[in-house]
Amino acid sequence: MQRLFRFLSLSLFAGGLVMVGDGLYIWSKAAFGQILLERSFSWSTEDATPVKPWTWADMGALAKLEFPRLGKTSIVLSESHGEALAWGPGHMRQTPLPGDAGTSIIAGHRDTHFQFLGMLKIGDEFSVSRFDGHESHFRVISRHIVDAYYPGLDINNAALRIALVTCWPLNASRPGGDDRLVLMAERIDQL
């Protein structure tokens, strides 16, 4: 009986270490990725051409978001598929570039790069610097929880907007469900 108890205790301990290690891996990948992406974005702005953060990457650094009230920055990737989102928030390719006419959609994971979206308030301002040198300033104008399949976002409108999107609820312990938090921001330095 004592052997069984010892075996179960060691098994639980080993399982716990694996879970902690997995969590640390995700966080360290996110943090290290942002360092590489910052470097890539810096190089991209020098040539006004997206530079891959590493040779095998299938995305580049498209823009940099800066949220002064929160002291947060994020490099936005040129892609928004699952592998890209593991490294940072991504721009949905079928939407306008941030700062251009229409609604640009930028999506990120709620438990890493876009975890701070829950702290953004209506009226908060942030800036967007693109790889091509284009800079814009935005103000959050609305905050909604929407169905992932029917977000109601008009990407072809004349307004200059950005939708920051992440899974909802922010503190869920399971993978994302069918709801999304959408923070809509409008450009405040019109062309």
C-alpha positions as CSV (number, residue, x, y, z in Angstrom):
1,M,0.0,0.0,0.0
2,Q,2.9,2.3,0.8
3,R,4.4,1.7,-2.6
4,L,1.1,2.5,-4.3
5,F,0.8,5.7,-2.4
6,R,4.4,6.7,-3.2
7,F,3.9,5.8,-6.9
8,L,0.7,7.9,-7.0
9,S,2.4,10.8,-5.3
10,L,5.3,10.8,-7.7
11,S,2.9,10.4,-10.7
12,L,0.9,13.5,-9.5
13,F,4.1,15.4,-8.9
14,A,5.5,14.6,-12.3
15,G,2.1,15.5,-14.0
16,G,2.2,18.8,-12.2
17,L,5.7,19.5,-13.4
18,V,4.6,18.7,-17.0
19,M,1.7,21.1,-16.7
20,V,3.8,23.9,-15.2
21,G,6.5,23.3,-17.8
22,D,3.9,23.5,-20.6
23,G,2.5,26.8,-19.2
24,L,6.0,28.2,-18.9
25,Y,6.8,27.1,-22.5
26,I,3.8,29.0,-23.9
27,W,4.7,32.2,-21.9
28,S,8.4,32.0,-22.7
29,K,7.6,31.4,-26.4
30,A,5.3,34.5,-26.4
31,A,7.9,36.7,-24.6
32,F,10.9,35.5,-26.7
33,G,8.8,35.9,-29.9
34,Q,8.0,39.5,-29.1
35,I,11.8,40.2,-28.8
36,L,12.4,38.7,-32.2
37,L,9.4,40.5,-33.6
38,E,10.6,43.8,-32.2
39,R,13.9,43.3,-34.0
40,S,12.2,42.3,-37.2
41,F,9.9,45.3,-37.0
42,S,12.8,47.7,-36.6
43,W,14.5,46.2,-39.6
44,S,11.2,46.4,-41.6
45,T,10.9,50.1,-40.9
46,E,14.4,50.7,-42.2
47,D,13.6,49.3,-45.7
48,A,9.7,49.8,-45.6
49,T,9.5,46.0,-46.4
50,P,8.3,43.4,-44.0
51,V,11.2,41.3,-42.7
52,K,10.7,37.8,-41.4
53,P,11.6,37.5,-37.7
54,W,13.3,34.1,-38.4
55,T,14.2,32.4,-41.7
56,W,11.4,29.8,-41.6
57,A,8.6,32.2,-40.6
58,D,5.6,32.5,-42.9
59,M,4.7,36.0,-41.6
60,G,6.4,39.3,-41.0
61,A,6.1,42.2,-38.6
62,L,3.4,44.4,-40.0
63,A,2.8,47.1,-37.3
64,K,3.4,48.0,-33.7
65,L,0.6,48.8,-31.3
66,E,1.4,51.1,-28.3
67,F,-1.0,51.6,-25.4
68,P,0.5,54.4,-23.3
69,R,-2.0,54.2,-20.4
70,L,-1.3,50.5,-19.9
71,G,2.4,50.6,-20.8
72,K,1.9,47.8,-23.3
73,T,3.2,47.3,-26.8
74,S,2.5,44.5,-29.3
75,I,4.0,43.7,-32.7
76,V,1.2,42.8,-35.1
77,L,2.0,40.0,-37.6
78,S,1.1,40.0,-41.2
79,E,-0.9,36.8,-40.8
80,S,-3.6,35.7,-38.3
81,H,-3.6,31.9,-38.6
82,G,-3.0,29.7,-35.6
83,E,0.7,29.3,-35.9
84,A,1.3,33.0,-36.3
85,L,-1.0,33.9,-33.3
86,A,1.2,31.8,-31.1
87,W,3.9,34.5,-31.6
88,G,1.8,37.6,-31.5
89,P,-1.4,39.3,-32.6
90,G,-2.2,39.0,-36.3
91,H,-3.8,41.2,-38.9
92,M,-6.6,39.5,-40.8
93,R,-5.3,39.7,-44.4
94,Q,-8.8,40.3,-46.0
95,T,-9.2,43.6,-44.0
96,P,-7.6,47.0,-44.7
97,L,-4.2,47.7,-43.2
98,P,-4.3,49.5,-39.8
99,G,-4.9,53.2,-40.5
100,D,-6.4,52.8,-44.0
101,A,-10.1,53.3,-44.8
102,G,-12.3,50.6,-43.6
103,T,-12.1,48.4,-40.5
104,S,-8.8,46.6,-39.9
105,I,-9.2,43.5,-37.7
106,I,-6.3,42.5,-35.4
107,A,-6.8,39.3,-33.4
108,G,-4.7,37.9,-30.6
109,H,-4.8,35.2,-27.9
110,R,-6.5,36.2,-24.6
111,D,-4.0,34.4,-22.4
112,T,-0.8,35.9,-23.9
113,H,-0.5,38.9,-26.3
114,F,-4.0,40.3,-25.9
115,Q,-4.5,39.5,-22.2
116,F,-4.5,43.2,-21.4
117,L,-7.5,44.0,-23.6
118,G,-9.7,43.5,-20.6
119,M,-8.1,46.6,-19.1
120,L,-8.7,48.8,-22.1
121,K,-11.6,51.3,-21.5
122,I,-13.7,53.3,-23.9
123,G,-11.8,56.5,-24.4
124,D,-8.4,54.9,-24.2
125,E,-6.0,56.0,-26.9
126,F,-3.3,54.0,-28.7
127,S,-1.0,54.4,-31.6
128,V,-0.2,52.2,-34.6
129,S,3.1,52.4,-36.5
130,R,3.3,50.4,-39.7
131,F,6.4,48.9,-41.3
132,D,6.1,51.4,-44.1
133,G,6.4,54.4,-41.7
134,H,2.6,55.2,-41.7
135,E,1.5,56.2,-38.1
136,S,-2.0,56.6,-36.8
137,H,-3.6,57.3,-33.5
138,F,-6.9,55.7,-32.3
139,R,-9.4,56.0,-29.5
140,V,-11.5,53.0,-28.2
141,I,-15.1,53.9,-29.0
142,S,-16.9,50.6,-28.1
143,R,-16.6,47.3,-26.3
144,H,-18.8,44.3,-27.2
145,I,-19.0,40.6,-26.7
146,V,-20.1,39.0,-30.0
147,D,-20.6,35.5,-31.5
148,A,-17.4,34.5,-33.3
149,Y,-19.4,33.4,-36.4
150,Y,-21.5,36.6,-36.6
151,P,-19.3,39.5,-35.4
152,G,-21.2,42.1,-37.4
153,L,-18.0,43.9,-38.5
154,D,-18.2,46.0,-41.7
155,I,-14.7,46.0,-43.0
156,N,-15.5,48.1,-46.1
157,N,-17.0,51.1,-44.4
158,A,-15.5,54.6,-45.0
159,A,-14.5,55.1,-41.4
160,L,-10.9,54.6,-40.3
161,R,-11.2,51.9,-37.6
162,I,-9.5,49.0,-35.9
163,A,-11.2,46.1,-34.3
164,L,-9.1,44.4,-31.6
165,V,-10.4,40.9,-31.1
166,T,-9.8,38.1,-28.6
167,C,-11.6,35.1,-27.2
168,W,-14.1,35.6,-24.4
169,P,-14.2,35.2,-21.4
170,L,-10.7,36.4,-20.8
171,N,-10.0,34.3,-17.7
172,A,-11.4,31.0,-19.1
173,S,-9.3,27.9,-18.4
174,R,-10.5,26.1,-21.5
175,P,-9.7,26.9,-25.2
176,G,-11.7,29.7,-26.8
177,G,-15.4,29.1,-27.4
178,D,-17.9,30.9,-29.6
179,D,-17.7,34.4,-28.1
180,R,-15.2,37.2,-28.8
181,L,-14.4,40.4,-27.1
182,V,-14.3,43.2,-29.7
183,L,-12.9,46.6,-28.9
184,M,-13.6,49.0,-31.7
185,A,-11.3,52.0,-32.1
186,E,-11.6,55.0,-34.4
187,R,-8.8,57.0,-35.9
188,I,-8.4,60.4,-34.2
189,D,-5.8,61.9,-36.5
190,Q,-7.8,61.7,-39.8
191,L,-5.9,62.0,-43.1
